[in-house]
Amino acid sequence: MKKDKDPVKIEKEIAKRQKQLDKREGKRYYFYLFFIISIVYITDEVLRQ
């Protein structure tokens, strides 16, 4: 049978993984922000003509 892992180690691993996920999400946010601003700018330029 498998030996139970130490709860402290499990908590540290969870915190580490959560930090990695948070890091990735920030980069994705800037991409979406840039994309939406670009769409608004292009739409504005097209509608002005």
Summary of the structure (lengths in Angstrom):
residues: 49
radius of gyration: 21.7
end to end distance: 73.0
largest distance: 73.0
contacts: 83
relative contact order: 0.07
helix: 86%
strand: 0%
